[in-house]
Amino acid sequence: MKGTIILKGNIIDTPTKDQFRCVENGYLVAVDNEIKGVFQELPAEYAKEEVTDYGNLLIIPGMYDMHVHAPQFVYRGLGLDMQLMQWLETYAFPTESRFSDEEYARTYYRAFVQTLKKNGTARAVVFGTIHVPAAEILMDIMEEEKVGGFAGKINMDTLCPDFLREDSQQSVADTREWLERNVSKRTLVKPAVTPRFIPTCTSQVLEGLGKLVKEYQVPVHSHISEDIGEMDIVRGRYPEYAHDGAVYDHFGLLTDKTVMAHFVYPAEEELELIRDRGVTIAHCPQSNGNVAAGIPPIRKMLDMGIKVGLGSDIAGGYSPCLFRAMSEAVYLSKLKWLESGKEEDFLSVPEAFYLGTKGGGQFFGKVGSFEEGYELDALVLDDTSLSVSLDHFSLTERLERLIHVGDDRNITARYVAGEKA
């Protein structure tokens, strides 16, 4: 039993994507990890319960990193003047090979997870490497540090260096064994089937993974339509399919438990397929710019009813702070607005905040908002360091400024799944 948690402060969330909901000097009440509501006055039934009073600080929902590569934490901030495939060959593949060493994995995964925690991430969808022991180390550390979510042992059996190439049959067999051991082992962290992307997986592996997804009812995490070069490889290998989405769908890898990163160059029918399958798109604005992939049509996706969250995409993105992802989602959408001849509206700040909270949170269940019946994931933010006086700023202005210029130093407290973490 988690008991009753009552937080007092300036409470802000986005139950809908278009506007902030603010309660100044309000009360957020949760009982056994179930939010009972946000109240201006504390209901009488909770009068005898302990209240944690955060004064003039801001209380927001937890933030959710929908696409991040744990092993790439090692070289974040490097090679960002390269294009995608050159960057992978120079940094990603050689580094990932080192995670066959369990002590190396333990050292860097601990640092990675603690950095997510420090930056306010409540839950994340995480790429590992091909190495099963390292994937389990990553999951254990996430559970210990109370960073919830899904982690994956990745699959690669083609178009990758020999030192990372898996045998096709063994890749699927290892994934099955890993799922069997880990699908119910932890409370906060679960496994996700994680083919790196179509170019590095043969049809044999993709077919085998699709069967495992159906058998174990687990999420899928991968990349889709990210880069012109990547897409050309897929068209050459599967000329009978018009786009990446059709290939994934053929192998049973598009479900309402699927997260696909990027989606920079979607075809019209691919957008409809993603929407109809209930797939969540992880928008990674910092990475899309750094690896020169392009600017995805996020406004169009939202208008079509496609589910969208935000990802840091460490290390294509260099910052694990999801405030940066929110800020740069707005920035990149303005470039898309210009590219469209000022016809495709750019994102508002409430929309960017929604993507980083409830938009991504829906993938994990009822999290990312302070609506009744949701789980309690929350951050407490102290923005006093950003101004001599806060008197002349509204609550939404204070939050907007934190999104653009705040960082981990502004995070005072973090709650995940009804517990202070």
C-alpha positions in Angstrom: 0.0 0.0 0.0 1.4 3.4 -1.0 -0.9 5.4 1.2 -2.1 9.0 0.7 0.1 11.7 -0.9 -1.0 15.3 -0.9 1.1 17.9 -2.6 0.4 21.6 -2.3 1.7 24.2 -4.7 1.1 25.7 -8.1 -0.2 22.8 -10.1 0.0 22.8 -14.0 -0.9 20.1 -16.5 -2.5 19.6 -19.9 -5.5 17.3 -19.9 -5.9 18.4 -23.5 -3.2 19.5 -25.9 -4.4 23.0 -26.5 -4.1 24.7 -23.2 -2.6 24.6 -19.7 -4.8 23.9 -16.7 -3.5 25.8 -13.7 -4.5 25.7 -10.0 -2.6 28.3 -8.0 -1.8 27.2 -4.4 -3.8 24.1 -5.0 -3.8 20.5 -3.7 -2.9 17.4 -5.7 -4.3 14.3 -3.9 -3.4 10.7 -4.7 -4.3 7.5 -2.7 -2.4 4.3 -3.4 -1.0 5.8 -6.6 -4.4 6.8 -7.9 -5.0 10.5 -8.4 -8.3 11.7 -6.7 -8.1 15.2 -8.2 -6.6 18.7 -8.1 -8.4 21.0 -5.7 -8.3 24.6 -4.8 -9.3 23.7 -1.3 -8.4 20.5 0.4 -11.5 18.2 0.7 -12.6 17.6 4.3 -12.1 13.8 4.0 -8.3 14.5 3.7 -8.1 17.1 6.5 -6.2 14.8 8.8 -3.7 13.6 6.2 -0.1 14.9 5.9 0.4 17.6 3.3 3.7 18.2 1.6 3.7 22.0 1.0 5.9 23.2 -1.8 4.9 26.8 -1.4 5.3 28.9 -4.5 7.0 26.1 -6.5 5.4 24.6 -9.6 4.1 21.0 -9.7 3.8 19.4 -13.1 3.3 15.8 -14.4 6.3 13.5 -15.0 8.1 13.7 -18.3 8.4 10.7 -20.7 11.4 10.0 -23.0 9.8 7.9 -25.8 13.1 7.1 -27.6 16.6 7.0 -26.2 19.7 4.8 -26.8 21.2 3.8 -23.5 24.7 2.7 -24.9 25.0 6.0 -26.8 25.2 7.9 -23.6 28.9 7.0 -23.7 29.6 9.4 -26.6 26.8 12.0 -26.4 27.8 15.3 -27.9 30.2 13.7 -30.4 29.9 13.4 -34.2 27.0 15.8 -34.5 28.5 17.2 -37.7 28.0 13.9 -39.5 25.1 12.3 -41.3 23.3 9.3 -39.9 25.1 6.3 -41.5 28.6 7.8 -41.1 27.8 8.6 -37.4 26.6 5.1 -36.8 29.7 3.5 -38.3 32.1 6.0 -36.5 30.5 6.0 -33.0 27.5 3.8 -32.5 28.6 0.4 -33.6 32.1 0.4 -32.1 30.7 1.6 -28.7 27.9 -0.9 -28.7 30.3 -3.7 -29.1 31.8 -2.9 -25.7 28.6 -3.7 -23.9 29.5 -7.4 -24.2 31.6 -6.6 -21.1 29.1 -6.7 -18.2 31.1 -4.4 -15.9 31.4 -1.8 -18.7 27.6 -2.1 -19.2 26.9 -1.8 -15.4 29.1 1.4 -15.1 27.7 3.3 -18.1 24.1 2.1 -17.7 24.1 3.3 -14.0 25.4 6.7 -15.2 22.8 6.8 -18.0 19.8 6.0 -15.8 20.9 8.4 -13.0 21.1 11.1 -15.6 17.6 10.5 -16.8 16.5 10.5 -13.2 18.3 13.8 -12.5 16.7 15.4 -15.4 13.1 14.5 -14.3 12.4 11.6 -16.6 9.7 9.5 -15.0 9.6 6.7 -17.6 11.4 6.0 -20.9 11.4 3.6 -23.9 15.0 2.5 -24.2 17.3 0.9 -26.7 20.0 -1.4 -25.4 22.4 -3.5 -27.5 22.3 -7.0 -28.9 23.7 -8.3 -25.6 21.2 -10.1 -23.4 23.1 -9.8 -20.1 23.6 -6.1 -20.6 19.9 -5.6 -21.4 19.0 -7.2 -18.1 21.6 -5.1 -16.3 19.9 -2.0 -17.8 16.5 -3.1 -16.7 17.6 -3.9 -13.2 19.2 -0.4 -12.8 16.1 1.3 -14.2 14.0 -0.5 -11.6 16.4 0.3 -8.7 16.6 4.0 -9.7 12.8 4.3 -10.2 12.9 5.2 -13.9 10.0 3.2 -15.3 9.3 2.1 -18.8 10.4 -0.4 -21.4 13.9 -1.5 -22.4 15.0 -3.7 -25.3 17.7 -6.1 -26.3 18.1 -5.0 -30.0 18.2 -7.3 -33.0 20.7 -7.0 -35.9 21.6 -9.7 -38.3 22.5 -7.8 -41.5 24.0 -4.6 -42.8 26.1 -4.0 -39.7 29.7 -4.7 -38.6 30.7 -8.4 -38.2 31.4 -7.8 -34.5 27.7 -7.0 -33.9 26.0 -9.2 -36.5 23.8 -11.9 -34.9 23.0 -15.2 -36.4 19.4 -14.8 -37.6 17.9 -17.9 -35.8 19.9 -17.2 -32.7 18.8 -13.6 -32.6 15.1 -14.7 -32.3 15.9 -17.5 -29.9 17.8 -15.2 -27.6 15.0 -12.7 -27.7 12.5 -15.4 -26.8 14.6 -16.5 -23.8 15.0 -12.9 -22.7 11.3 -12.2 -22.9 10.5 -15.4 -21.0 12.8 -14.4 -18.1 11.8 -10.7 -18.0 8.2 -10.2 -19.0 6.9 -10.4 -15.4 10.1 -10.0 -13.4 9.9 -6.2 -12.5 7.2 -3.8 -11.5 8.3 -0.6 -13.2 10.4 -1.9 -16.1 9.2 -4.3 -18.8 10.8 -5.7 -22.0 10.0 -4.4 -25.5 10.9 -6.2 -28.7 13.5 -3.9 -30.4 14.6 -4.5 -34.0 17.1 -1.7 -34.6 15.4 -0.8 -37.9 14.5 -2.6 -41.1 17.9 -2.3 -42.9 19.7 -4.2 -40.1 17.1 -7.0 -39.8 16.5 -9.8 -42.3 13.0 -11.0 -43.1 13.7 -14.1 -40.9 14.3 -11.9 -37.9 11.4 -9.6 -38.5 9.1 -12.5 -39.0 10.3 -14.2 -35.8 10.0 -11.0 -33.8 6.4 -10.4 -35.0 5.5 -13.9 -33.7 7.0 -13.1 -30.3 5.1 -9.9 -30.1 1.9 -11.7 -30.7 2.8 -14.5 -28.3 4.0 -12.4 -25.4 1.8 -9.3 -26.0 4.8 -7.0 -25.5 5.6 -3.5 -27.0 7.7 -2.9 -30.1 10.3 -0.1 -30.3 12.1 0.8 -33.5 12.7 3.5 -36.1 10.6 4.4 -39.1 11.0 6.5 -42.3 13.8 8.5 -40.7 16.3 9.1 -43.5 16.3 9.0 -47.3 19.2 6.6 -47.4 17.6 4.3 -45.0 14.3 4.4 -46.9 16.1 3.6 -50.2 17.6 0.5 -48.6 14.1 -0.7 -47.5 12.6 0.0 -51.0 15.4 -2.0 -52.6 14.9 -4.9 -50.3 11.1 -4.9 -50.3 10.0 -3.4 -53.7 6.5 -4.9 -53.2 5.9 -2.5 -50.2 5.5 1.2 -50.7 7.0 2.4 -47.4 8.6 1.3 -44.1 5.2 1.1 -42.3 3.9 -1.5 -44.8 7.0 -3.7 -44.1 6.6 -3.5 -40.3 2.9 -4.1 -40.7 3.5 -7.2 -42.8 5.5 -8.7 -40.0 3.0 -7.9 -37.3 5.1 -5.2 -35.7 2.6 -2.3 -35.8 0.2 -2.4 -32.9 -1.2 0.0 -30.3 1.8 -1.1 -28.2 4.4 0.1 -30.8 6.6 3.2 -30.5 8.3 4.2 -33.7 10.9 7.0 -33.7 11.2 9.9 -36.1 8.8 9.4 -39.0 10.4 12.2 -40.9 9.3 11.3 -44.4 5.9 9.6 -44.1 3.8 8.7 -47.1 0.1 9.7 -47.0 -1.1 6.1 -46.7 1.7 5.4 -44.2 0.3 8.2 -41.9 -3.1 6.6 -42.1 -1.7 3.1 -41.3 0.2 4.4 -38.3 -3.0 6.1 -37.0 -5.2 3.1 -37.7 -2.8 0.7 -35.9 -2.6 3.0 -32.8 1.2 3.4 -33.1 2.9 6.1 -31.0 5.4 8.3 -32.8 8.5 9.5 -30.8 9.4 12.9 -32.1 13.0 13.7 -31.5 13.6 17.2 -32.7 17.2 17.7 -31.5 18.3 14.5 -33.2 16.4 15.2 -36.4 18.4 18.4 -36.8 21.8 17.0 -35.6 21.9 14.0 -37.9 20.4 16.1 -40.8 17.5 13.7 -41.2 14.8 16.4 -41.8 11.7 17.9 -40.2 8.8 15.6 -39.6 5.2 16.9 -40.2 4.1 16.8 -36.5 1.2 19.2 -37.0 -0.2 17.0 -39.7 0.2 13.9 -37.4 -1.6 15.7 -34.6 -4.4 16.9 -36.8 -4.9 13.3 -38.1 -5.2 12.0 -34.6 -1.8 10.1 -34.5 -0.4 9.6 -31.0 2.9 11.6 -30.6 5.4 11.9 -27.7 8.9 13.3 -27.4 12.3 11.6 -27.3 15.7 12.8 -26.5 17.3 10.2 -28.8 20.6 10.2 -26.9 23.0 10.5 -28.6 21.6 11.8 -31.9 20.3 14.4 -29.4 22.9 15.5 -26.9 20.6 16.5 -24.1 18.7 14.1 -21.8 16.5 17.0 -20.5 13.0 16.8 -22.0 12.6 20.5 -21.5 15.1 20.8 -24.4 12.9 18.4 -26.5 9.8 20.6 -25.8 11.6 23.8 -26.7 13.1 22.4 -29.8 9.9 20.8 -30.9 8.5 24.3 -31.1 11.6 25.7 -32.8 11.6 22.9 -35.4 7.9 23.3 -36.1 8.5 26.9 -37.0 11.0 25.8 -39.6 8.4 23.4 -40.9 5.9 26.3 -40.9 8.3 28.3 -43.1 9.0 25.3 -45.3 5.2 24.9 -45.9 4.8 28.5 -47.0 3.4 29.4 -43.6 0.4 27.0 -44.0 1.3 24.2 -41.5 0.9 25.8 -38.1 3.8 25.5 -35.7 3.4 24.0 -32.2 2.3 26.1 -29.3 4.0 25.8 -25.9 1.1 23.9 -24.4 1.2 21.5 -27.2 4.9 20.8 -26.8 4.4 20.4 -23.1 1.5 18.0 -23.7 3.7 15.9 -26.1 6.4 15.6 -23.3 3.9 14.7 -20.7 0.5 13.2 -21.5 1.2 12.7 -25.2 4.0 10.2 -24.4 2.6 9.1 -21.1 -0.5 7.5 -22.7 1.8 4.7 -23.9 2.5 3.7 -20.3 -1.1 3.8 -19.2 -2.8 6.6 -17.4 0.1 8.9 -16.6 1.3 12.3 -17.7 -1.7 14.3 -16.4 -3.3 15.0 -13.0 -6.7 13.8 -14.1 -8.8 11.7 -11.7 -7.8 8.0 -12.0 -4.3 8.6 -13.3 -1.2 7.4 -11.6 0.9 9.9 -9.7 4.0 10.8 -11.7 5.0 14.4 -10.8 7.9 16.9 -10.8 8.3 19.8 -8.4 10.1 22.8 -10.1 11.9 25.7 -8.4 12.3 28.6 -10.9 13.5 31.2 -8.4 17.0 31.1 -9.8 15.7 32.4 -13.1 14.5 35.8 -11.9 15.0 38.4 -9.2 11.3 38.4 -8.7 8.5 36.1 -9.9 5.7 38.6 -9.0 5.0 39.8 -12.5 4.9 36.4 -14.2 1.9 34.2 -14.5 2.1 30.5 -13.8 2.1 29.6 -17.5 4.8 32.2 -18.2 6.9 30.7 -15.4 6.5 27.2 -16.9 7.2 28.4 -20.4 10.5 30.0 -19.3 11.5 26.8 -17.6 10.8 24.8 -20.8 13.1 27.1 -22.7 15.9 27.9 -20.2 15.4 25.5 -17.2 17.4 22.3 -16.5 18.0 19.7 -13.9 19.0 22.3 -11.3 15.4 23.5 -11.3 14.0 20.1 -10.3 13.3 19.9 -6.5 11.4 16.6 -6.2 10.3 13.7 -8.4 7.5 11.2 -7.9 7.0 8.0 -9.9 4.1 5.6 -9.6 2.9 7.1 -6.4 6.3 7.2 -4.6 8.8 10.0 -4.0 11.9 8.8 -6.0 
